[in-house]
Amino acid sequence: MAPRVDLTLALVSDLHFGPEASFGGKLRKLTAQAAPLARAFVERMNTIVKPDLVVNLGDDIEDESPGADRARYGECQGILRGAAAELVNVAGNHDTIQLAEAEVAAMWGREGELYYSLDRGGFHLVVLHTRERKDHDVSVGPEQLAWLAADLAASPGPTLVLMHHSAADQDLTGNRWFEGSPHICLVRERRALRKLFEDHGEVRAVFNGHLHWNHLDVINGIPYVTLQSLIENLDDDAPGRAAAAHAIVRASDRRIVVEVMGAERARYQFDRRADQRKA
């Protein structure tokens, strides 16, 4: 009999601890609420949801300066580590503008690259590091693509992928941050990534943040789920109303159910056919 495949994840993204951030002359990121919203998220996870993993999809900070970013990144990590569940980190673009990749890894308690994999609850989890060149592009690079191909080949079982930018070809119409700018929110090598996922045959879902909205694409049978920012201002300007977004993902061999919580709720369910399931 195959081992049990059963995992509950709590996802949070784009917490943006740091200075107030406007876009297009309007208040868009309610950064002053980052710490209390993060604490409320952790409290709910510890008392109600009790997930197996807490997944931080990146952009812990709104970058400002090395010293300020170091302190704020540490503050955010300290709050998230208050969760009873294991913390899995993904690097966002703001996290590595003022801080070296090695320093971010050290604050995670890791050495080496910011991409890695782990196995929990019958699932293989792949964490990718999408690097953004400001106003130019987003890339994983050939070295990471080669690592991913080898990692997937060595792990043929059910797999979830976690990343900051999107590997889908999203329709960005109506996105207040990225409409008309796919080059700074969608990974340049996204077709190559999707080919690896599809050839693997057991990639069950791909999760990302960064775009500051909830969005779902299903491409060749694989769902690509984008999670809204924790601190996104849902109103048009100040004083604002925070999205308080987070997601609960319940994954088994039979199905994956994603419940997006907060002010903009959503629910997605992806069922596997009986002939796809393990015996």
Helices and strands as residue ranges (DSSP letters): E 6-12, E 21-23, E 26-29, G 31-33, H 34-44, I 45-49, E 53-56, H 66-80, E 86-89, G 94-96, H 101-108, E 116-120, E 123-127, E 131-133, E 137-139, H 141-154, E 159-162, G 182-184, H 190-200, E 203-208, E 215-219, E 222-226, E 246-252, E 255-261, E 266-271, G 274-276
